[in-house]
Amino acid sequence: MSNVSLKIYILDKEYQVNCPPEEREALERSAELLNEKMEEIRSGSQIIGLERIAVMAALNLAHDLIQTEHSAEQNSFASDVLQTMNSKIDSALFELTN
């Protein structure tokens, strides 16, 4: 399947990007998220220059991703602990009823 050409706008600049059709929506959302972060940085700080704003936005997004992954790992660990405890409780209840 061929790629589609997509225009995205980041900080009022147009970029032409190619992507597979099934990834179009994700790319559009990614561009929106990046634009929002860059606008937030530009309006809320003294940082000047597109490159510096882009780097700060990338750092913020990478940090968010790492925090999300860490949280998911903690949730997985908690789920494993709860599953182990549940198995122990089931075993104890089984022994009490037999």
C-alpha positions in Angstrom: 0.0 0.0 0.0 1.3 3.4 -0.9 1.9 6.3 1.5 -0.3 9.3 1.8 1.0 12.9 1.8 -0.1 14.9 4.8 0.3 18.5 5.7 0.8 19.2 9.4 1.3 22.6 11.1 3.6 23.2 14.0 4.1 26.7 15.4 2.4 28.1 12.3 4.8 26.4 10.0 3.7 23.8 7.4 5.4 20.5 7.0 4.7 17.9 4.4 4.9 14.4 5.7 4.4 11.0 4.1 2.9 8.1 6.1 1.0 4.8 5.6 -2.7 5.4 5.4 -3.4 3.4 8.6 -1.0 5.7 10.5 -2.5 9.0 9.4 -4.7 9.6 12.4 -1.9 8.8 14.8 0.5 11.2 13.0 -2.1 13.9 13.0 -2.7 13.5 16.7 1.1 13.4 17.3 1.5 16.7 15.4 -1.3 18.2 17.4 0.3 17.1 20.7 3.7 18.4 19.6 2.2 21.7 18.5 0.4 22.1 21.8 3.6 21.4 23.8 5.6 23.8 21.7 2.9 26.6 22.0 2.8 26.0 25.8 6.6 26.4 26.0 6.7 29.4 23.8 4.0 31.3 25.6 5.0 30.2 29.1 8.8 30.8 29.1 11.5 33.1 27.9 12.8 30.4 25.4 13.4 31.9 22.0 14.0 30.0 18.8 12.2 27.2 17.2 15.0 24.7 17.7 15.2 25.3 21.5 11.4 25.1 21.8 11.4 21.8 19.9 14.1 20.4 22.1 12.3 21.4 25.3 9.0 19.9 23.9 10.8 16.7 23.0 12.3 16.5 26.5 8.9 17.1 28.1 7.2 14.4 25.9 10.0 11.9 26.5 9.7 12.5 30.3 5.9 12.0 30.1 6.5 8.7 28.2 9.0 7.5 30.7 6.7 8.4 33.6 3.8 6.5 31.9 6.0 3.5 31.3 7.1 3.5 34.9 3.5 3.8 36.1 2.5 0.9 33.9 5.4 -1.2 35.3 4.3 -0.4 38.9 0.7 -1.3 38.0 1.8 -4.6 36.5 3.9 -5.4 39.7 0.9 -4.5 41.9 -1.3 -6.7 39.8 1.2 -9.6 40.1 1.3 -9.2 43.9 -2.5 -9.1 44.1 -2.8 -12.2 41.9 -0.3 -14.1 44.2 -2.2 -13.0 47.3 -5.5 -14.1 45.7 -4.0 -17.5 44.9 -2.8 -17.9 48.5 -6.2 -16.9 49.9 -7.9 -19.3 47.5 -5.6 -22.1 48.7 -6.2 -21.3 52.4 -10.0 -21.2 51.9 -9.8 -24.5 50.0 -7.9 -26.1 52.8 -10.3 -24.8 55.4 -13.4 -26.2 53.6 -11.9 -29.7 53.0 
